[in-house]
Amino acid sequence: MSAPAPQPNLKQQLRAMAQGSQSLAVAYIGVVNALFSALYRLERADAAALAAAAGMDAAYVRRWCDAAYAFGYLEAEGEVFRLSETGAAMRPDAPDTLMPMAVQTVLNAHVAERAAGLMRSGARPGEQVLAERETVLPWFGPMLEANFAALFERTICPGVPIFREVDARGGLVVDLGCGNGWYLRALARRCGAVHGLGLDGFGENIAQANRLAAAEGFGDRLRFAHGDAHDFALDAPADVIAMNRALHHVWEAGGATFIRRLRAALRPGGAAVIWEPAWPADRAALRAPGRRGLAFQNLSEHVQGNHLLAADEIAAAFAAEGMAPEVFRFVDGQEAIIVARRPA
Ligand SMILES: C[S@@+](CC[C@H](N)C(=O)[O-])C[C@H]1O[C@@H](n2cnc3c(N)ncnc32)[C@H](O)[C@@H]1O
């Protein structure tokens, strides 16, 4: 694919892009401080009343209200504000919430700044980069849940036969690198007999996962615990070991060794179910609007000590360990599910 033709109005275009990122930065401040949610409950409020309802500083909230008004998240009558349609859609609990775009924008800015500073030395600080911004870490799980839970529940779970099979057995599904546990909660909603164990390296994720599972009434079927995917031990062999956007986090330490560990933790006939964003074979595919984010993500993964994987590379690694892989592709091939069975 050739480079885009130069535009005569390039500066205006880039200014509009810069405003887009400012707009989402303003939204981020409102999301993480529950300002959208507080104003939704109040319906109308001046900055001081909004600050009091959200437990925030009145002077900061006054400045935020002006900015949120400028970017169209708030409407104003004199000093009284109410949410616009876009502002209401930024609430994390709004249907099909816009919140992930705001969180992703600020996370991207953080990782870009880290990559810029690390490029000379080549240092790769690892996963901890995500925990360096205290307001971002708690939003990582909700962002991924808002991005992917509906796709899993509506399309992937019904479209990949292993889930019906594990439900029929009343089997154990282990989610390695489970984040806030949304995947096991979504699975539990669809598959009434499945039991789940989620393991993750971040304590913040485990606390959220246990809290959310209990709130949905899954406390007896789902358990979440702190654990390292490189060194996990199960009380009983698993029917399924799922990894969602997590295999690439452990791959650089040795993919084949890791797959042997997965195989050993499965019962005979059990399966690893790997969900990864599919890194394309052809660089030109990254120019497509739906894949540009993947190219940025891979830069961000590099800072964390990871890189994104091609679905065929994952499948070949399972095949090499004698686990027959099957590849399912979703969302125009951007999302890949690899199901690899331990022979019965
Ligand atoms: C991109 S997130 C995906 C989270 C979740 N699976 C989801 O789909 O929302 C990757 C997750 O893997 C976890 N992780 C990375 N390396 C890990 C390790 N060695 N042991 C346990 N968890 C790990 C991170 O803490 C993070 O929650």
The ligand as an SDF file (V2000), in Angstrom:
LIG
                    3D

 27 29  0  0  0  0  0  0  0  0999 V2000
   -3.8850   -7.3770   28.5190 C   0  0  0  0  0  0  0  0  0  0  0  0
   -4.2650   -7.9330   30.0970 S   0  0  0  0  0  0  0  0  0  0  0  0
   -5.6380   -9.0210   29.7930 C   0  0  0  0  0  0  0  0  0  0  0  0
   -6.4730   -9.2310   31.0130 C   0  0  0  0  0  0  0  0  0  0  0  0
   -7.6970  -10.1330   30.8220 C   0  0  0  0  0  0  0  0  0  0  0  0
   -7.3250  -11.4440   30.4000 N   0  0  0  0  0  0  0  0  0  0  0  0
   -8.6590   -9.5050   29.8370 C   0  0  0  0  0  0  0  0  0  0  0  0
   -8.8370  -10.0540   28.7470 O   0  0  0  0  0  0  0  0  0  0  0  0
   -9.2440   -8.4600   30.1790 O   0  0  0  0  0  0  0  0  0  0  0  0
   -2.9830   -9.0640   30.4820 C   0  0  0  0  0  0  0  0  0  0  0  0
   -3.1100   -9.5790   31.8920 C   0  0  0  0  0  0  0  0  0  0  0  0
   -2.1130  -10.5800   32.1210 O   0  0  0  0  0  0  0  0  0  0  0  0
   -1.6250  -10.4060   33.4400 C   0  0  0  0  0  0  0  0  0  0  0  0
   -0.2910  -11.0080   33.4750 N   0  0  0  0  0  0  0  0  0  0  0  0
    0.7740  -10.6970   32.7150 C   0  0  0  0  0  0  0  0  0  0  0  0
    1.8200  -11.4910   33.0260 N   0  0  0  0  0  0  0  0  0  0  0  0
    1.4000  -12.3150   34.0050 C   0  0  0  0  0  0  0  0  0  0  0  0
    2.0070  -13.3590   34.7400 C   0  0  0  0  0  0  0  0  0  0  0  0
    3.2840  -13.7220   34.5310 N   0  0  0  0  0  0  0  0  0  0  0  0
    1.2690  -13.9950   35.6660 N   0  0  0  0  0  0  0  0  0  0  0  0
   -0.0250  -13.6610   35.9020 C   0  0  0  0  0  0  0  0  0  0  0  0
   -0.6510  -12.6690   35.2420 N   0  0  0  0  0  0  0  0  0  0  0  0
    0.0450  -11.9940   34.2970 C   0  0  0  0  0  0  0  0  0  0  0  0
   -1.6290   -8.9020   33.6490 C   0  0  0  0  0  0  0  0  0  0  0  0
   -1.6430   -8.5670   35.0160 O   0  0  0  0  0  0  0  0  0  0  0  0
   -2.9170   -8.5150   32.9400 C   0  0  0  0  0  0  0  0  0  0  0  0
   -4.0200   -8.5390   33.7970 O   0  0  0  0  0  0  0  0  0  0  0  0
  1  2  1  0
  2  3  1  0
  2 10  1  0
  3  4  1  0
  4  5  1  0
  5  6  1  0
  5  7  1  0
  7  8  2  0
  7  9  1  0
 10 11  1  0
 11 12  1  0
 11 26  1  0
 12 13  1  0
 13 14  1  0
 13 24  1  0
 14 15  1  0
 14 23  1  0
 15 16  2  0
 16 17  1  0
 17 18  1  0
 17 23  2  0
 18 19  1  0
 18 20  2  0
 20 21  1  0
 21 22  2  0
 22 23  1  0
 24 25  1  0
 24 26  1  0
 26 27  1  0
M  CHG  2   2   1   9  -1
M  END
$$$$
